[in-house]
């Protein structure tokens, strides 16, 4: 099953627990949320990994060349 289908099933189930007659609106919201997360999560992970790499390079350069001594 695709993420959209699973999102729709979960959204419909959560919406039907509230006692409404139709779970269709919850399914639509769940499907949209799943599609947004399919894009947002990889972008956030890529940003975090890139930030950590740049931070590590910066720390390595500071240790290699004595970082704060150049500022004094």
Secondary structure, DSSP 8 states (H G I E B T S, - for coil): --HHHHHHHHHHHHHHHTT-S--HHHHHHHHHHHHHHHHHHHHHHHHHHHHHHHHHHHHHHHHHHTGGGGT-
